Amino acid sequence: MSVTAMVMIKAQPSRSTALAKEIAEVKGVSEVFSVAGRFDLVAIVRAARNEDLADIVSGEIHSLSGISDSETLIAFRVYSRRELTEGTALFMDE
């Protein structure tokens, strides 16, 4: 089982692009999105355990320069078309 989090980041304007690239290189980060709205970047982080997630977010990502603020959301469940289709297929085999 794994833990997934969305890390929403406010970046210093002069560091936004470089910061996105640096975050994307962090082990455990699957994607970084440049977004409009209250935050500038959203990083999707996946880890085996909550403790690993804490190390990635607090230890790795937050150590990068150019982050002025952040908020982390931890996912309880994932709902996707693929997973719903695969889940339905499991019941159809019976």
N, CA, C and O atoms as a CHARMM CRD file, in Angstrom:
* protein
*
  376
    1    1 MET  N      0.84000  -1.17500   0.00000 PROA 1      0.00000
    2    1 MET  CA     0.00000   0.00000   0.00000 PROA 1      0.00000
    3    1 MET  C      0.88800   1.24200   0.00000 PROA 1      0.00000
    4    1 MET  O      2.00400   1.22400   0.51900 PROA 1      0.00000
    5    2 SER  N      0.37900   2.30700  -0.58400 PROA 2      0.00000
    6    2 SER  CA     1.16200   3.53600  -0.61900 PROA 2      0.00000
    7    2 SER  C      0.30800   4.71200  -0.17400 PROA 2      0.00000
    8    2 SER  O     -0.91900   4.63800  -0.11200 PROA 2      0.00000
    9    3 VAL  N      0.99900   5.79000   0.13200 PROA 3      0.00000
   10    3 VAL  CA     0.35800   7.03000   0.56100 PROA 3      0.00000
   11    3 VAL  C      0.58600   8.06300  -0.53300 PROA 3      0.00000
   12    3 VAL  O      1.69700   8.20100  -1.04600 PROA 3      0.00000
   13    4 THR  N     -0.47100   8.78600  -0.88800 PROA 4      0.00000
   14    4 THR  CA    -0.36600   9.82100  -1.91400 PROA 4      0.00000
   15    4 THR  C     -0.71900  11.16900  -1.29100 PROA 4      0.00000
   16    4 THR  O     -1.64800  11.27600  -0.49000 PROA 4      0.00000
   17    5 ALA  N      0.03200  12.18400  -1.67300 PROA 5      0.00000
   18    5 ALA  CA    -0.24100  13.54100  -1.19400 PROA 5      0.00000
   19    5 ALA  C     -0.11800  14.52200  -2.33900 PROA 5      0.00000
   20    5 ALA  O      0.62700  14.30200  -3.29400 PROA 5      0.00000
   21    6 MET  N     -0.86100  15.60600  -2.22800 PROA 6      0.00000
   22    6 MET  CA    -0.75700  16.73400  -3.13900 PROA 6      0.00000
   23    6 MET  C     -0.15400  17.87800  -2.33600 PROA 6      0.00000
   24    6 MET  O     -0.72600  18.31700  -1.33900 PROA 6      0.00000
   25    7 VAL  N      1.00100  18.35600  -2.77700 PROA 7      0.00000
   26    7 VAL  CA     1.67200  19.45800  -2.09000 PROA 7      0.00000
   27    7 VAL  C      1.46200  20.70200  -2.93500 PROA 7      0.00000
   28    7 VAL  O      1.97400  20.80500  -4.04900 PROA 7      0.00000
   29    8 MET  N      0.70100  21.64800  -2.39100 PROA 8      0.00000
   30    8 MET  CA     0.39800  22.89300  -3.09400 PROA 8      0.00000
   31    8 MET  C      1.38500  23.95000  -2.61000 PROA 8      0.00000
   32    8 MET  O      1.53000  24.18700  -1.41100 PROA 8      0.00000
   33    9 ILE  N      2.04800  24.56800  -3.55700 PROA 9      0.00000
   34    9 ILE  CA     3.18900  25.42000  -3.22700 PROA 9      0.00000
   35    9 ILE  C      3.03300  26.82400  -3.79500 PROA 9      0.00000
   36    9 ILE  O      2.68400  27.00500  -4.96100 PROA 9      0.00000
   37   10 LYS  N      3.30100  27.82500  -2.93900 PROA 10     0.00000
   38   10 LYS  CA     3.43800  29.19900  -3.40100 PROA 10     0.00000
   39   10 LYS  C      4.92500  29.42800  -3.59600 PROA 10     0.00000
   40   10 LYS  O      5.72100  29.26200  -2.67100 PROA 10     0.00000
   41   11 ALA  N      5.28600  29.80700  -4.80300 PROA 11     0.00000
   42   11 ALA  CA     6.69800  29.99400  -5.13800 PROA 11     0.00000
   43   11 ALA  C      7.03100  31.47100  -5.30100 PROA 11     0.00000
   44   11 ALA  O      6.18500  32.27000  -5.70300 PROA 11     0.00000
   45   12 GLN  N      8.26000  31.82000  -4.98700 PROA 12     0.00000
   46   12 GLN  CA     8.73300  33.15800  -5.29300 PROA 12     0.00000
   47   12 GLN  C      8.76500  33.25600  -6.81400 PROA 12     0.00000
   48   12 GLN  O      9.29700  32.36600  -7.47700 PROA 12     0.00000
   49   13 PRO  N      8.20100  34.33200  -7.37900 PROA 13     0.00000
   50   13 PRO  CA     8.06100  34.43100  -8.84100 PROA 13     0.00000
   51   13 PRO  C      9.34300  34.17000  -9.62200 PROA 13     0.00000
   52   13 PRO  O      9.29900  33.53800 -10.67700 PROA 13     0.00000
   53   14 SER  N     10.45400  34.63200  -9.13600 PROA 14     0.00000
   54   14 SER  CA    11.70900  34.44800  -9.86500 PROA 14     0.00000
   55   14 SER  C     12.21900  33.01100  -9.82700 PROA 14     0.00000
   56   14 SER  O     13.11000  32.65500 -10.59800 PROA 14     0.00000
   57   15 ARG  N     11.66300  32.17300  -8.93300 PROA 15     0.00000
   58   15 ARG  CA    12.12900  30.79700  -8.76900 PROA 15     0.00000
   59   15 ARG  C     11.11500  29.75200  -9.23400 PROA 15     0.00000
   60   15 ARG  O     11.39100  28.55600  -9.15200 PROA 15     0.00000
   61   16 SER  N      9.96400  30.17200  -9.71300 PROA 16     0.00000
   62   16 SER  CA     8.87000  29.24700 -10.01200 PROA 16     0.00000
   63   16 SER  C      9.25700  28.11700 -10.96800 PROA 16     0.00000
   64   16 SER  O      9.04900  26.94600 -10.64900 PROA 16     0.00000
   65   17 THR  N      9.80700  28.44400 -12.11800 PROA 17     0.00000
   66   17 THR  CA    10.15600  27.42000 -13.10700 PROA 17     0.00000
   67   17 THR  C     11.28200  26.52700 -12.61800 PROA 17     0.00000
   68   17 THR  O     11.19700  25.30400 -12.72300 PROA 17     0.00000
   69   18 ALA  N     12.32900  27.12500 -12.08800 PROA 18     0.00000
   70   18 ALA  CA    13.45400  26.33800 -11.57700 PROA 18     0.00000
   71   18 ALA  C     13.02000  25.45000 -10.41600 PROA 18     0.00000
   72   18 ALA  O     13.44200  24.29900 -10.30800 PROA 18     0.00000
   73   19 LEU  N     12.17600  25.99500  -9.55500 PROA 19     0.00000
   74   19 LEU  CA    11.67900  25.24000  -8.41100 PROA 19     0.00000
   75   19 LEU  C     10.85300  24.03500  -8.86100 PROA 19     0.00000
   76   19 LEU  O     10.99100  22.94500  -8.30400 PROA 19     0.00000
   77   20 ALA  N     10.01100  24.22300  -9.84900 PROA 20     0.00000
   78   20 ALA  CA     9.20500  23.11100 -10.38000 PROA 20     0.00000
   79   20 ALA  C     10.10500  21.99000 -10.88100 PROA 20     0.00000
   80   20 ALA  O      9.83900  20.81600 -10.62400 PROA 20     0.00000
   81   21 LYS  N     11.16000  22.34500 -11.58900 PROA 21     0.00000
   82   21 LYS  CA    12.10200  21.34400 -12.10900 PROA 21     0.00000
   83   21 LYS  C     12.84300  20.63500 -10.97800 PROA 21     0.00000
   84   21 LYS  O     13.07200  19.42800 -11.04200 PROA 21     0.00000
   85   22 GLU  N     13.21500  21.38500  -9.94800 PROA 22     0.00000
   86   22 GLU  CA    13.91400  20.79000  -8.80300 PROA 22     0.00000
   87   22 GLU  C     13.00100  19.83700  -8.03700 PROA 22     0.00000
   88   22 GLU  O     13.42800  18.76000  -7.62200 PROA 22     0.00000
   89   23 ILE  N     11.75800  20.23300  -7.85200 PROA 23     0.00000
   90   23 ILE  CA    10.80200  19.37300  -7.14800 PROA 23     0.00000
   91   23 ILE  C     10.55600  18.09500  -7.94500 PROA 23     0.00000
   92   23 ILE  O     10.44800  17.01500  -7.36400 PROA 23     0.00000
   93   24 ALA  N     10.46900  18.20600  -9.25000 PROA 24     0.00000
   94   24 ALA  CA    10.23200  17.04100 -10.10600 PROA 24     0.00000
   95   24 ALA  C     11.35500  16.01400  -9.99900 PROA 24     0.00000
   96   24 ALA  O     11.13400  14.83300 -10.27000 PROA 24     0.00000
   97   25 GLU  N     12.54600  16.43800  -9.61100 PROA 25     0.00000
   98   25 GLU  CA    13.68800  15.53500  -9.46700 PROA 25     0.00000
   99   25 GLU  C     13.71800  14.81000  -8.11300 PROA 25     0.00000
  100   25 GLU  O     14.49300  13.87100  -7.93200 PROA 25     0.00000
  101   26 VAL  N     12.88500  15.24100  -7.17300 PROA 26     0.00000
  102   26 VAL  CA    12.87500  14.62800  -5.84300 PROA 26     0.00000
  103   26 VAL  C     12.27200  13.22300  -5.93600 PROA 26     0.00000
  104   26 VAL  O     11.20400  13.03300  -6.51900 PROA 26     0.00000
  105   27 LYS  N     12.96400  12.25200  -5.35900 PROA 27     0.00000
  106   27 LYS  CA    12.47300  10.87900  -5.35900 PROA 27     0.00000
  107   27 LYS  C     11.13900  10.81500  -4.61100 PROA 27     0.00000
  108   27 LYS  O     11.03100  11.29200  -3.48200 PROA 27     0.00000
  109   28 GLY  N     10.12500  10.22300  -5.24800 PROA 28     0.00000
  110   28 GLY  CA     8.79700  10.13800  -4.66800 PROA 28     0.00000
  111   28 GLY  C      7.81500  11.10600  -5.30100 PROA 28     0.00000
  112   28 GLY  O      6.60300  10.94800  -5.15400 PROA 28     0.00000
  113   29 VAL  N      8.32400  12.10500  -6.00200 PROA 29     0.00000
  114   29 VAL  CA     7.46700  13.06000  -6.69700 PROA 29     0.00000
  115   29 VAL  C      7.18200  12.50400  -8.09000 PROA 29     0.00000
  116   29 VAL  O      8.10300  12.27100  -8.87300 PROA 29     0.00000
  117   30 SER  N      5.89900  12.29200  -8.39400 PROA 30     0.00000
  118   30 SER  CA     5.56200  11.73200  -9.70300 PROA 30     0.00000
  119   30 SER  C      5.29700  12.80600 -10.74100 PROA 30     0.00000
  120   30 SER  O      5.61000  12.61200 -11.91600 PROA 30     0.00000
  121   31 GLU  N      4.72600  13.93600 -10.34000 PROA 31     0.00000
  122   31 GLU  CA     4.43900  15.03700 -11.25800 PROA 31     0.00000
  123   31 GLU  C      4.46100  16.35600 -10.51200 PROA 31     0.00000
  124   31 GLU  O      4.23100  16.41600  -9.30400 PROA 31     0.00000
  125   32 VAL  N      4.74200  17.40600 -11.25900 PROA 32     0.00000
  126   32 VAL  CA     4.62600  18.77300 -10.74000 PROA 32     0.00000
  127   32 VAL  C      3.84900  19.56000 -11.77500 PROA 32     0.00000
  128   32 VAL  O      4.19600  19.56700 -12.95600 PROA 32     0.00000
  129   33 PHE  N      2.80400  20.21800 -11.32900 PROA 33     0.00000
  130   33 PHE  CA     1.95700  21.01100 -12.21800 PROA 33     0.00000
  131   33 PHE  C      2.13800  22.49200 -11.91100 PROA 33     0.00000
  132   33 PHE  O      2.17100  22.89100 -10.74700 PROA 33     0.00000
  133   34 SER  N      2.25400  23.29100 -12.94100 PROA 34     0.00000
  134   34 SER  CA     2.17900  24.73900 -12.81000 PROA 34     0.00000
  135   34 SER  C      0.69800  25.07000 -12.91700 PROA 34     0.00000
  136   34 SER  O      0.04500  24.67800 -13.88400 PROA 34     0.00000
  137   35 VAL  N      0.15900  25.79000 -11.93100 PROA 35     0.00000
  138   35 VAL  CA    -1.28400  26.02000 -11.88100 PROA 35     0.00000
  139   35 VAL  C     -1.60800  27.49800 -11.65700 PROA 35     0.00000
  140   35 VAL  O     -0.75900  28.28200 -11.23400 PROA 35     0.00000
  141   36 ALA  N     -2.84300  27.84900 -11.94800 PROA 36     0.00000
  142   36 ALA  CA    -3.34700  29.19200 -11.67000 PROA 36     0.00000
  143   36 ALA  C     -4.16600  29.13300 -10.39200 PROA 36     0.00000
  144   36 ALA  O     -4.74200  28.09800 -10.05700 PROA 36     0.00000
  145   37 GLY  N     -4.21200  30.23600  -9.69300 PROA 37     0.00000
  146   37 GLY  CA    -5.00600  30.29400  -8.47200 PROA 37     0.00000
  147   37 GLY  C     -4.15400  30.69300  -7.29100 PROA 37     0.00000
  148   37 GLY  O     -3.14600  31.38200  -7.44300 PROA 37     0.00000
  149   38 ARG  N     -4.56200  30.25700  -6.11700 PROA 38     0.00000
  150   38 ARG  CA    -3.87500  30.62100  -4.88100 PROA 38     0.00000
  151   38 ARG  C     -2.45100  30.09400  -4.80600 PROA 38     0.00000
  152   38 ARG  O     -1.58900  30.71000  -4.18000 PROA 38     0.00000
  153   39 PHE  N     -2.20400  28.95200  -5.44700 PROA 39     0.00000
  154   39 PHE  CA    -0.88300  28.33200  -5.43600 PROA 39     0.00000
  155   39 PHE  C     -0.28600  28.39100  -6.83600 PROA 39     0.00000
  156   39 PHE  O     -1.00100  28.57200  -7.82100 PROA 39     0.00000
  157   40 ASP  N      1.03000  28.23800  -6.91200 PROA 40     0.00000
  158   40 ASP  CA     1.73900  28.29600  -8.19100 PROA 40     0.00000
  159   40 ASP  C      2.06600  26.91100  -8.73600 PROA 40     0.00000
  160   40 ASP  O      2.06700  26.69300  -9.94700 PROA 40     0.00000
  161   41 LEU  N      2.34300  25.97600  -7.82400 PROA 41     0.00000
  162   41 LEU  CA     2.74100  24.62200  -8.20200 PROA 41     0.00000
  163   41 LEU  C      1.98700  23.60600  -7.36400 PROA 41     0.00000
  164   41 LEU  O      1.65200  23.86300  -6.20800 PROA 41     0.00000
  165   42 VAL  N      1.72300  22.45300  -7.95500 PROA 42     0.00000
  166   42 VAL  CA     1.15800  21.32800  -7.21900 PROA 42     0.00000
  167   42 VAL  C      2.01200  20.11500  -7.54300 PROA 42     0.00000
  168   42 VAL  O      2.17500  19.74900  -8.70700 PROA 42     0.00000
  169   43 ALA  N      2.55700  19.49400  -6.50000 PROA 43     0.00000
  170   43 ALA  CA     3.37100  18.29300  -6.67200 PROA 43     0.00000
  171   43 ALA  C      2.59700  17.08500  -6.16300 PROA 43     0.00000
  172   43 ALA  O      2.01200  17.12200  -5.08100 PROA 43     0.00000
  173   44 ILE  N      2.59800  16.01700  -6.95100 PROA 44     0.00000
  174   44 ILE  CA     1.98600  14.76000  -6.53400 PROA 44     0.00000
  175   44 ILE  C      3.10800  13.89700  -5.98400 PROA 44     0.00000
  176   44 ILE  O      4.08900  13.61500  -6.67300 PROA 44     0.00000
  177   45 VAL  N      2.95100  13.47900  -4.72600 PROA 45     0.00000
  178   45 VAL  CA     3.98800  12.71200  -4.04100 PROA 45     0.00000
  179   45 VAL  C      3.41600  11.36600  -3.63100 PROA 45     0.00000
  180   45 VAL  O      2.31600  11.28600  -3.08400 PROA 45     0.00000
  181   46 ARG  N      4.18100  10.29700  -3.90500 PROA 46     0.00000
  182   46 ARG  CA     3.76700   8.95000  -3.51300 PROA 46     0.00000
  183   46 ARG  C      4.88900   8.32200  -2.69600 PROA 46     0.00000
  184   46 ARG  O      6.06400   8.39900  -3.05800 PROA 46     0.00000
  185   47 ALA  N      4.49700   7.69400  -1.57900 PROA 47     0.00000
  186   47 ALA  CA     5.47800   7.04600  -0.69900 PROA 47     0.00000
  187   47 ALA  C      4.86300   5.78300  -0.11300 PROA 47     0.00000
  188   47 ALA  O      3.64400   5.61100  -0.11700 PROA 47     0.00000
  189   48 ALA  N      5.70800   4.91800   0.38300 PROA 48     0.00000
  190   48 ALA  CA     5.24100   3.65400   0.95400 PROA 48     0.00000
  191   48 ALA  C      4.53300   3.85900   2.29400 PROA 48     0.00000
  192   48 ALA  O      3.55700   3.17400   2.59900 PROA 48     0.00000
  193   49 ARG  N      5.02900   4.80100   3.08300 PROA 49     0.00000
  194   49 ARG  CA     4.48400   5.01000   4.43200 PROA 49     0.00000
  195   49 ARG  C      4.36200   6.50300   4.73000 PROA 49     0.00000
  196   49 ARG  O      4.97700   7.33300   4.06100 PROA 49     0.00000
  197   50 ASN  N      3.57000   6.82500   5.72800 PROA 50     0.00000
  198   50 ASN  CA     3.42400   8.22300   6.14300 PROA 50     0.00000
  199   50 ASN  C      4.77100   8.82300   6.53500 PROA 50     0.00000
  200   50 ASN  O      5.04100   9.99000   6.25100 PROA 50     0.00000
  201   51 GLU  N      5.61700   8.02300   7.18900 PROA 51     0.00000
  202   51 GLU  CA     6.92100   8.51000   7.61500 PROA 51     0.00000
  203   51 GLU  C      7.78200   8.88500   6.40700 PROA 51     0.00000
  204   51 GLU  O      8.50300   9.88200   6.43300 PROA 51     0.00000
  205   52 ASP  N      7.69600   8.07000   5.34300 PROA 52     0.00000
  206   52 ASP  CA     8.44600   8.37100   4.12100 PROA 52     0.00000
  207   52 ASP  C      7.91200   9.64200   3.46900 PROA 52     0.00000
  208   52 ASP  O      8.67700  10.46400   2.96300 PROA 52     0.00000
  209   53 LEU  N      6.60100   9.78800   3.48800 PROA 53     0.00000
  210   53 LEU  CA     5.97000  10.98100   2.93500 PROA 53     0.00000
  211   53 LEU  C      6.45100  12.22700   3.68400 PROA 53     0.00000
  212   53 LEU  O      6.75600  13.25000   3.07000 PROA 53     0.00000
  213   54 ALA  N      6.51600  12.13200   4.99700 PROA 54     0.00000
  214   54 ALA  CA     7.00100  13.25600   5.81000 PROA 54     0.00000
  215   54 ALA  C      8.43300  13.61600   5.44800 PROA 54     0.00000
  216   54 ALA  O      8.77700  14.79500   5.36500 PROA 54     0.00000
  217   55 ASP  N      9.27700  12.59500   5.23100 PROA 55     0.00000
  218   55 ASP  CA    10.66800  12.85700   4.84800 PROA 55     0.00000
  219   55 ASP  C     10.74600  13.57400   3.50400 PROA 55     0.00000
  220   55 ASP  O     11.54100  14.49800   3.33200 PROA 55     0.00000
  221   56 ILE  N      9.92100  13.14500   2.56000 PROA 56     0.00000
  222   56 ILE  CA     9.94200  13.75100   1.22000 PROA 56     0.00000
  223   56 ILE  C      9.45400  15.19500   1.27200 PROA 56     0.00000
  224   56 ILE  O     10.10300  16.09700   0.74000 PROA 56     0.00000
  225   57 VAL  N      8.30200  15.41000   1.91800 PROA 57     0.00000
  226   57 VAL  CA     7.70900  16.75300   1.93600 PROA 57     0.00000
  227   57 VAL  C      8.50500  17.69700   2.83700 PROA 57     0.00000
  228   57 VAL  O      8.94200  18.76100   2.39800 PROA 57     0.00000
  229   58 SER  N      8.68900  17.30600   4.08400 PROA 58     0.00000
  230   58 SER  CA     9.36200  18.20300   5.03600 PROA 58     0.00000
  231   58 SER  C     10.86600  18.25700   4.84000 PROA 58     0.00000
  232   58 SER  O     11.47500  19.31800   4.97600 PROA 58     0.00000
  233   59 GLY  N     11.46400  17.12700   4.52500 PROA 59     0.00000
  234   59 GLY  CA    12.90900  17.07400   4.40100 PROA 59     0.00000
  235   59 GLY  C     13.44700  17.49000   3.05100 PROA 59     0.00000
  236   59 GLY  O     14.41600  18.24400   2.96100 PROA 59     0.00000
  237   60 GLU  N     12.81600  16.99700   2.00400 PROA 60     0.00000
  238   60 GLU  CA    13.33700  17.24200   0.65500 PROA 60     0.00000
  239   60 GLU  C     12.73400  18.49400   0.00600 PROA 60     0.00000
  240   60 GLU  O     13.45400  19.42900  -0.34500 PROA 60     0.00000
  241   61 ILE  N     11.41600  18.50000  -0.14600 PROA 61     0.00000
  242   61 ILE  CA    10.76700  19.60100  -0.85900 PROA 61     0.00000
  243   61 ILE  C     10.92300  20.92300  -0.11900 PROA 61     0.00000
  244   61 ILE  O     11.28700  21.93300  -0.72000 PROA 61     0.00000
  245   62 HSD  N     10.65100  20.92200   1.17000 PROA 62     0.00000
  246   62 HSD  CA    10.71100  22.18300   1.92500 PROA 62     0.00000
  247   62 HSD  C     12.12500  22.71100   2.10900 PROA 62     0.00000
  248   62 HSD  O     12.30500  23.85300   2.53000 PROA 62     0.00000
  249   63 SER  N     13.13100  21.90100   1.80200 PROA 63     0.00000
  250   63 SER  CA    14.51200  22.39400   1.90600 PROA 63     0.00000
  251   63 SER  C     14.93100  23.18300   0.66700 PROA 63     0.00000
  252   63 SER  O     15.97900  23.82800   0.66700 PROA 63     0.00000
  253   64 LEU  N     14.12800  23.13500  -0.37500 PROA 64     0.00000
  254   64 LEU  CA    14.45000  23.85800  -1.61400 PROA 64     0.00000
  255   64 LEU  C     14.16300  25.34900  -1.44900 PROA 64     0.00000
  256   64 LEU  O     13.18900  25.73300  -0.80100 PROA 64     0.00000
  257   65 SER  N     15.00000  26.16600  -2.02900 PROA 65     0.00000
  258   65 SER  CA    14.79500  27.61200  -1.90800 PROA 65     0.00000
  259   65 SER  C     13.73400  28.08300  -2.90200 PROA 65     0.00000
  260   65 SER  O     13.61100  27.55500  -4.00700 PROA 65     0.00000
  261   66 GLY  N     12.97900  29.08400  -2.47700 PROA 66     0.00000
  262   66 GLY  CA    11.97500  29.68400  -3.34800 PROA 66     0.00000
  263   66 GLY  C     10.55100  29.35900  -2.96300 PROA 66     0.00000
  264   66 GLY  O      9.61700  29.81100  -3.62600 PROA 66     0.00000
  265   67 ILE  N     10.36000  28.58500  -1.90700 PROA 67     0.00000
  266   67 ILE  CA     9.00300  28.26800  -1.44700 PROA 67     0.00000
  267   67 ILE  C      8.61900  29.29100  -0.38400 PROA 67     0.00000
  268   67 ILE  O      9.28600  29.40300   0.64400 PROA 67     0.00000
  269   68 SER  N      7.54400  30.03500  -0.63200 PROA 68     0.00000
  270   68 SER  CA     7.11100  31.01900   0.35400 PROA 68     0.00000
  271   68 SER  C      6.01300  30.46400   1.26200 PROA 68     0.00000
  272   68 SER  O      5.82900  30.95100   2.37800 PROA 68     0.00000
  273   69 ASP  N      5.28100  29.44600   0.79100 PROA 69     0.00000
  274   69 ASP  CA     4.22500  28.83500   1.59500 PROA 69     0.00000
  275   69 ASP  C      3.82300  27.52400   0.91600 PROA 69     0.00000
  276   69 ASP  O      4.04600  27.34100  -0.28100 PROA 69     0.00000
  277   70 SER  N      3.23400  26.62300   1.68800 PROA 70     0.00000
  278   70 SER  CA     2.74100  25.38200   1.09400 PROA 70     0.00000
  279   70 SER  C      1.62300  24.80600   1.95100 PROA 70     0.00000
  280   70 SER  O      1.45100  25.17100   3.11400 PROA 70     0.00000
  281   71 GLU  N      0.88000  23.90900   1.35100 PROA 71     0.00000
  282   71 GLU  CA    -0.18100  23.18300   2.03900 PROA 71     0.00000
  283   71 GLU  C     -0.18200  21.77600   1.46000 PROA 71     0.00000
  284   71 GLU  O     -0.10400  21.59600   0.24500 PROA 71     0.00000
  285   72 THR  N     -0.27100  20.78100   2.33500 PROA 72     0.00000
  286   72 THR  CA    -0.22600  19.39500   1.89000 PROA 72     0.00000
  287   72 THR  C     -1.54600  18.70700   2.18800 PROA 72     0.00000
  288   72 THR  O     -2.06200  18.77300   3.30300 PROA 72     0.00000
  289   73 LEU  N     -2.08200  18.04700   1.17300 PROA 73     0.00000
  290   73 LEU  CA    -3.29600  17.25400   1.31500 PROA 73     0.00000
  291   73 LEU  C     -2.91700  15.79300   1.16300 PROA 73     0.00000
  292   73 LEU  O     -2.25600  15.42300   0.19300 PROA 73     0.00000
  293   74 ILE  N     -3.32700  14.95800   2.11000 PROA 74     0.00000
  294   74 ILE  CA    -3.06400  13.52400   2.02500 PROA 74     0.00000
  295   74 ILE  C     -4.32800  12.83600   1.54800 PROA 74     0.00000
  296   74 ILE  O     -5.41400  13.07300   2.07800 PROA 74     0.00000
  297   75 ALA  N     -4.18200  11.98200   0.54300 PROA 75     0.00000
  298   75 ALA  CA    -5.33500  11.29800  -0.04700 PROA 75     0.00000
  299   75 ALA  C     -5.73700  10.09500   0.80300 PROA 75     0.00000
  300   75 ALA  O     -4.89100   9.31200   1.23600 PROA 75     0.00000
  301   76 PHE  N     -7.04000   9.96300   1.03300 PROA 76     0.00000
  302   76 PHE  CA    -7.57500   8.77700   1.70800 PROA 76     0.00000
  303   76 PHE  C     -7.85100   7.66500   0.69900 PROA 76     0.00000
  304   76 PHE  O     -7.49200   6.50800   0.91900 PROA 76     0.00000
  305   77 ARG  N     -8.49000   8.03100  -0.40400 PROA 77     0.00000
  306   77 ARG  CA    -8.84000   7.09300  -1.46100 PROA 77     0.00000
  307   77 ARG  C     -8.59300   7.74500  -2.81000 PROA 77     0.00000
  308   77 ARG  O     -8.57000   8.96900  -2.93200 PROA 77     0.00000
  309   78 VAL  N     -8.40800   6.90400  -3.82000 PROA 78     0.00000
  310   78 VAL  CA    -8.23700   7.38800  -5.17900 PROA 78     0.00000
  311   78 VAL  C     -9.39700   6.87800  -6.01200 PROA 78     0.00000
  312   78 VAL  O     -9.70300   5.68500  -6.00300 PROA 78     0.00000
  313   79 TYR  N    -10.03200   7.77200  -6.71900 PROA 79     0.00000
  314   79 TYR  CA   -11.11000   7.40600  -7.62800 PROA 79     0.00000
  315   79 TYR  C    -10.67600   7.79700  -9.02900 PROA 79     0.00000
  316   79 TYR  O    -10.48200   8.97700  -9.32400 PROA 79     0.00000
  317   80 SER  N    -10.52800   6.81200  -9.88000 PROA 80     0.00000
  318   80 SER  CA   -10.15800   7.09200 -11.25800 PROA 80     0.00000
  319   80 SER  C    -10.94400   6.17100 -12.17200 PROA 80     0.00000
  320   80 SER  O    -11.39600   5.10700 -11.74900 PROA 80     0.00000
  321   81 ARG  N    -11.10300   6.56600 -13.39100 PROA 81     0.00000
  322   81 ARG  CA   -11.82800   5.75900 -14.36700 PROA 81     0.00000
  323   81 ARG  C    -11.19300   4.37500 -14.49400 PROA 81     0.00000
  324   81 ARG  O    -11.90100   3.36900 -14.54300 PROA 81     0.00000
  325   82 ARG  N     -9.87100   4.32200 -14.54600 PROA 82     0.00000
  326   82 ARG  CA    -9.16800   3.05200 -14.68400 PROA 82     0.00000
  327   82 ARG  C     -9.44300   2.13100 -13.50400 PROA 82     0.00000
  328   82 ARG  O     -9.73800   0.95100 -13.69200 PROA 82     0.00000
  329   83 GLU  N     -9.34900   2.66400 -12.28600 PROA 83     0.00000
  330   83 GLU  CA    -9.57500   1.84000 -11.10700 PROA 83     0.00000
  331   83 GLU  C    -11.01800   1.39600 -10.99800 PROA 83     0.00000
  332   83 GLU  O    -11.29000   0.27100 -10.57800 PROA 83     0.00000
  333   84 LEU  N    -11.94700   2.26400 -11.37000 PROA 84     0.00000
  334   84 LEU  CA   -13.34900   1.87600 -11.33700 PROA 84     0.00000
  335   84 LEU  C    -13.62300   0.77200 -12.34900 PROA 84     0.00000
  336   84 LEU  O    -14.37900  -0.15500 -12.06000 PROA 84     0.00000
  337   85 THR  N    -13.02100   0.85800 -13.52500 PROA 85     0.00000
  338   85 THR  CA   -13.18500  -0.16900 -14.54700 PROA 85     0.00000
  339   85 THR  C    -12.57300  -1.48600 -14.09300 PROA 85     0.00000
  340   85 THR  O    -13.18600  -2.54000 -14.25900 PROA 85     0.00000
  341   86 GLU  N    -11.38000  -1.44100 -13.52600 PROA 86     0.00000
  342   86 GLU  CA   -10.72900  -2.65500 -13.04000 PROA 86     0.00000
  343   86 GLU  C    -11.51600  -3.26800 -11.89600 PROA 86     0.00000
  344   86 GLU  O    -11.64000  -4.49000 -11.81000 PROA 86     0.00000
  345   87 GLY  N    -12.04600  -2.43100 -11.02100 PROA 87     0.00000
  346   87 GLY  CA   -12.85700  -2.93400  -9.91300 PROA 87     0.00000
  347   87 GLY  C    -14.11400  -3.62200 -10.38000 PROA 87     0.00000
  348   87 GLY  O    -14.50300  -4.65400  -9.83200 PROA 87     0.00000
  349   88 THR  N    -14.75900  -3.05800 -11.39800 PROA 88     0.00000
  350   88 THR  CA   -15.95300  -3.66400 -11.97400 PROA 88     0.00000
  351   88 THR  C    -15.61600  -4.99100 -12.62700 PROA 88     0.00000
  352   88 THR  O    -16.39000  -5.94400 -12.53600 PROA 88     0.00000
  353   89 ALA  N    -14.46000  -5.06300 -13.28700 PROA 89     0.00000
  354   89 ALA  CA   -14.04400  -6.29000 -13.96100 PROA 89     0.00000
  355   89 ALA  C    -13.86100  -7.42100 -12.96000 PROA 89     0.00000
  356   89 ALA  O    -14.11900  -8.58000 -13.28300 PROA 89     0.00000
  357   90 LEU  N    -13.41800  -7.09900 -11.75000 PROA 90     0.00000
  358   90 LEU  CA   -13.24300  -8.12800 -10.73800 PROA 90     0.00000
  359   90 LEU  C    -14.57300  -8.81500 -10.41100 PROA 90     0.00000
  360   90 LEU  O    -14.61800 -10.03200 -10.23000 PROA 90     0.00000
  361   91 PHE  N    -15.64300  -8.04100 -10.33800 PROA 91     0.00000
  362   91 PHE  CA   -16.94000  -8.61500 -10.00000 PROA 91     0.00000
  363   91 PHE  C    -17.57900  -9.34700 -11.17900 PROA 91     0.00000
  364   91 PHE  O    -18.40400 -10.23800 -10.97700 PROA 91     0.00000
  365   92 MET  N    -17.21400  -8.98600 -12.38400 PROA 92     0.00000
  366   92 MET  CA   -17.80200  -9.62900 -13.56900 PROA 92     0.00000
  367   92 MET  C    -17.21100 -11.01800 -13.79500 PROA 92     0.00000
  368   92 MET  O    -17.83000 -11.83600 -14.47600 PROA 92     0.00000
  369   93 ASP  N    -16.04500 -11.30400 -13.25000 PROA 93     0.00000
  370   93 ASP  CA   -15.42500 -12.60900 -13.42300 PROA 93     0.00000
  371   93 ASP  C    -16.11400 -13.68200 -12.59300 PROA 93     0.00000
  372   93 ASP  O    -15.93200 -14.87200 -12.85100 PROA 93     0.00000
  373   94 GLU  N    -16.89700 -13.28100 -11.60700 PROA 94     0.00000
  374   94 GLU  CA   -17.53700 -14.24800 -10.72200 PROA 94     0.00000
  375   94 GLU  C    -18.73600 -14.87800 -11.35400 PROA 94     0.00000
  376   94 GLU  O    -19.38900 -15.71800 -10.73700 PROA 94     0.00000
